[in-house]
């Protein structure tokens, strides 16, 4: 297969290139960026020196459409909404890593992203690609909206109890922390080394664009779940997300029963691992992998369940899940090119 990566100069794009280069069904990877001139990919990412002859090519939708079987869009928000209608046809599948195709309500997209939404004909076709929960839709889809990094960690942590309908409406609180690579490669004051190092900061309080994405999926599972409280923090590390989630339960479930629920729910999911020994994961334990590790513990005093979910934001939170979805869309083994140990230490 011939694969196109638009936005290959970003962190998500180069991570896609790394994974797809190992994929036995991929024969050619074409990389594109918004720059006007062709340049060697190794000039942008020197760690690829001597390992690739790829050249970053300028965006030309008609050319890209003719040269590829599947196209990954690893672009900032606002670009996929414009490009997807130009690129999509019966012979090409689109996997979008931006937030442009995730929200089904275009007015919500305008409100939270402050940009022009994709046409409703595209939004209606886009499948939300949370791999472990949407397998049937993913296999049948031709346009896929890859979930955001925070929503992936959060939704995988919440899915068993929300789908079991035992979460008290309006009780979900998510305290999430991310490494700096989640902000992208383009430098700015917030991600400047001096601002980040030895610092912990909260951002987009009650305004994060992933709030409606998380709520949209939760309401699909349980229409009575209500609104969530979602806080995001930047921590001085390169990769990783930890979502610490607090929910009140409708019923008095004990730890053993809850543990059994989670283990059974993800028994057939190769990338989701439920801790069974009462310990809690750290972000380093999923670094460089497509894994999501989850631990749970109920506080009997408050009847509140604490869920801790960790992922690598560039892998399970972006490129890794995108390739997992690619495998599912084309009928390849789900773990192809992704069955790797985390990097440790």
N, C-alpha and C positions, 0 to 999 in steps of 0.2 A: 504494500500500500504506500501511496505517496501522501505525506502529511504536510500541511502548512501551519506554521505558528505565526500569528500576527501579534506583535508586541513582544518579539523575541529578545529585545534589548532590556527587558525588565526581569526582575528576580523570578517571577512565575514562569516567564517564557523560557529562561535558560534552564530552569528546573524541569520543565517539560522536555526540553531538548536532551537533557541528561538521561531521563527515564526512557524516552522513545528511542534513543540511540541503542538501548539494550533490548528493544522489543523485536522478537523474531519475525513478526508479521510486517514490520515497517522496513521498506527498502530505500526510502528517500525522505529526507526532511528538508523542507524549504522554509527559510526564516525571513520575516518581513518586519519592517519598522516604518515609522512616519518620516524618517530622513529621506532626503531627495536623491542621495547618491548611494551606490552599492559600496559596501566596505566589508572586509573580511570579518567574520564573526569573532575570531580570536583577537582582533583589535579592540573589541568592546569588552570581551571577557578573556583576559590573558591566560587564565587557567586552562583554556581550551587549546593553547598553542601546541601545534604539532599533532592534535587529535581530530581536527576537522578542517575541511576545505570549504565549508559553508560560507556564503556571503550574505549579509543582510541586504535585502532587496526593498526598494520603495513600494508603497501600497499602490496596486493597480488591480482593482476588484475583478475585472474581466480576465486578466492574466492569471490571477490567483485561482479563480474559479476553474479555469481550464487545466491547471497544472497539478491539482490536488484532489484526493478522494475524500479527505476529511480535514476540516479546518478548526484549529483551536484559536480562540480569541483571548489573549492574555493582555487585554488593554485596560486603560483607565475607564471609569464610568463615562458614559456619553458617546463613546465611539462605536461600541458594538450595536447600539440601537440604530445607528446609521448604516453600518456595514452589513449586518446580517441580512437585511432585505436584498442587498445587492449580490450577496454571495450564495444565498441558499437556492438550490434547485433539487430536482428529484434524484440526481446522482451524487449529491454532496451532503454530508452530515456536518452540523455545526455544533461545537462545544464551546460555550462562552463562560469564561472565568470571571468576568466582571459582574456587576450587579444589575446590568441593564435588562435582563430577561427574567429575573426572579419574581418580581412583583406582578401579579396578574392584573391589578388595578392601576392603569396608567396615571391616574390622578395621585395615587400614593407615591409613585415614582417621582413625579414632579415635586411633590411636597417634601420628600425626604432627600432626594438627590439634587434638586434644583436644576434639573436638566430636561431636555425634550425626550419623552419616552419613545420606545419602539412602536411601530404600528401594531394595532390590536390583532391583526391577522398573524403577526409573528408571535406575539405574547400568548395567543391562544394555542399555538402549536408547541411552545416551549415546555419541556418536561423539567420539573425541579429534580435535580439529580442527586438526592441524598441516597447514596448507593444501597445502603442496607435496608432502606424502607421503601424504595420506589422501583424495585427490580423489574417488574412487569412493564411499567411505563417506560423505563429507560431502554429496555430491549426493543420496544416498538417505536421509539422516538427518532426523529431526524434533526430536531433542534433541542439542545440540552442546556439548561441554565445550571451551571455548576454552583453549589451552595457556597456561601461565604465562609471564612475561617471561623469566626466566632459562632455563627449559626450551626456549623457542623459539630463543634465540640458541645454546644449547648443542647441541640436537638437529640444527638445520640445519647447524651446523659439523661434527658427527660423522657424519651420515647416510651420506655417500658411502663412507667407509672401513669403517664398521660393517656396512653392507649388503653390501659387497664381501667381508666376512669376513676382513679382514687385520689386525684389531686384536687384540693379545695380551690375553687375559682378565685382568681385575683391574688393568690398567695405566692406566686413564683418570683423569686429574687435571684438575679444572676450577677455575680461579682467576677468579672473576667479580666485576665491580664495577658498581654501579648508582648513578644519580642519586637524589635524595631523594624525588622524586614517586612512586617505587615503593612508598614506605611509606604512601601515601594522604594525604588532606587533613586528617584528624583530628590536631590537634597533640599532640605528646608530647615528653618530654625528649630522646629520641634524635635527633629531627629538628629540635629547637630550633636557631635560627640560630647561636647562640653555641657550641653543641656541635658543629655540622657544619662551620662555616666554618674554613678553615685546618687541617682535620683529615682523617685517614683512619682508618677503624675497621673491624674485622672483626666479624661478628655471626653468631649461631646456628651456631657451629662444630660440625660433624657432626650438627646438629639441624635443618637447614633443611627445611621441608615440601616443597620442590621436589625433594629427593633421590629419594623413591620414584616421583615422576612421571617423572623422567628415566630412572631405571632400568627402570621398567615398559615404556617405549617402546623402549629399547635392547635389552631382553631379547626383545621382540617381533621385532626385526630379527635378533638373534643371541642365542640362548638361553644361549650359553657366555660371554657378555661379562663376567659377574661384577659385583662391587660397584664403585662409583665413589667417588673422593674429591672433595668439592665444597665450596669455600669462597666466601663472599660478603662483599663489602666495600661500605661506604657512602662515596661521594666527594662533595665539595661542589659539585655541579652539579644542575640541575633535572631534566634528562632524559638518558637514554642508558644503555645496558648494553654493556660489553665483556667477552666471555668468552674468556679465553686458556686453550686446552685442550692438554694434553700426552698423547700416546698412544704406546705402543711398538708397532711393527709386527711381524707374524709373518714377513713376507717383506721382502726387500731391494729395495723400490721406490724409484726415484730421483725427484727433484723433478719432472722433466718428465712422467713417467708419472702421478704423483699429481695434478699440475696438470691434465692431460688428463682424468683421472677426474672431478674436480670440475666442470670446464667442461662436460663432456658430461652429467653428472648433472643440472645445473641449466639446461641449454640452453633448456628450454621454460618456465622459471619467471620471470615478469616482474619479481618483486620481489627475487630473490636474484642478487647480482652477485659474480662471482669475480674478484678482482684478478689481472691477468696480467703485471704489470710488476715484480713483486718488492717492491712497497711494501705497507705495512700500514695499515688504515683507522683513523680516529679516530671517536669517537661523534658529533662535530659534523657529520660527513659524511652522517649519516642523520637528523639532527634534524628532527622534524616530518614524517617520511615513513614509508611502509610498507616501506622497503627493509631488506634484510639484506645487509651487505657482508662477504665472507669472504676471508681470505688464508691461505696455507699455506706452510710451509717445513720441510723435513726436515733434521735435524742428522745428517750421515753418521757422526760420531764415536760417537753413542749409538743410532743407528737409531730415534730418537724424532721424531715429527712434532709440530710446533707449529701449531695452528689458531687464528686470531684471527677472532672473529665479533662484529660490532657491530649493534645495533638501537636504535631509540627505544622505550623500555619502555612508553610510553603508546600507541604506534602499532602497529608489528609485534608488540610484546609485549602488546598488549591490544586497544584499540578498532580499530586498523587491521586486524589479522588477523580480528577479529570481523566486520567489514564485508566483508572478503575472503571469509570463510566464508558470510556471508549471500548474497553474490553467487553463490557456487557452489551453495548450497542451492536457490536459486530460478531458476537457469539464466541469470542475467545475466552479462554480460562480467565476468571476474574483476577487472579493474582499475577498474571503474566507481566513481567518486567518490574513487579512491585514487591516480590517476595524476598525482602532483604532485611537483615538485622538493623536495628537502630545503631547509630554511631555513639560509642561510649568509650572513654569519658568525653 
